[in-house]
Amino acid sequence: MDNIWFIAAFWMGLALLASLISIRLGISVALIEILVGVAAGNLHGPGQTPLLHTTEWTNFLAMLGSGVLTFLAGAEIDPASLRANLRASLSIGFLSFLLPFMGVWLFAQHVLGWPLREAWIAGIALSTTSVAVVYAVMIEGGLGGTPLGKTLLAACFITDFGTVLALGVLFADFNLWLGVFVAVTAVTLWYMPRWTRGLIARLGATRVSEPEVKFLFFVLFFLGGLASTARSEAVLPAYLLGLVVAGVFLRDKTLVHRMRSIAFAIFTPFYFIKAGLFVSLPALWSALGLIAVLLAMKLVTKFLGIWPLSRAFYMRPREANYTALLMSTGLTFGTISALFGLQNQIINRDQYSVLVTVVILSAFVPTLIAQKFFQPTLRTMNAWGRLYQRKIRRPATPAAGGTS
């Protein structure tokens, strides 16, 4: 099928099917889109040609989907809430990266016998938390605006920042373009809130031509181009960009709603369906044991760090389980890290297939369990925020017999 319109209709038809199944079952549409991609990618038409395959333009739309979704996830973080819940977000996010990275790295090197650099890639790929999946789940459940939802998204940022930092430090490719990228990104992030507010104040936020939306897309694409030229990943500056304009978005809900509608209707289905295409069901059987062990390693190390901390930060067992499960997801930065290893000939294709399969399973399995068995209510997620603020503001009690 070479007709571009039929190809587009097929992809969008799969996205529509995923939406209907999601509404029917009450499961995140992102996960259903991944499963639809798995099914379509493993079905074959006449001549054993895959029923669904990627093209240059579907890859481009999928890339935009990951970038815009990552940007929106950053923009959902309330700066005031981030500062208020910084201790919880920083602690949970840091251990969410460190323990899986160390655990999977040492397991891959000393048990599987992978060389050091290959083991590093495995540790980095499986240490991530999927901002895209957590954000999609939060928005669909109407929980993104709660204190616990904002804390989760902020912790995701800390985790993935650790991933990016590890990838940059351990496999740094220092060149002139990298310096240009870092410098331009730093300047852009510093002035971006002022530029965005000025554009909205000067032009208004209700014009049909949507100049403010086009401006945000322009900056996203420009920084993505610089990142790609510097041999980095185009989605990496997107989250930081969303974070610095989050304050503007809080005051202009219409703007974020318009960008969210564009992303979820057009871009993200291509990204999630394409993610499912990475899974080869025949290959799963030959490496099923290794995949299960690595998935268990990721989930166990995440829980060892996150669950006790969640309880220490006054979450009930239900919310602690929900937090640990969602922080155990992986997708965007996990596949990016694995692809980085493959493209730079650090890992081979078989290792890449195993890692990507584990990453995709980690996007589905923990999220499904969290939504089906531990989904908190809007009331309990807001109640945690009030309890947390009351506890951290409580003055310390003087020791018995001490002097004042």
Beta strands, then each sheet from edge to edge (+ up, - down):
end
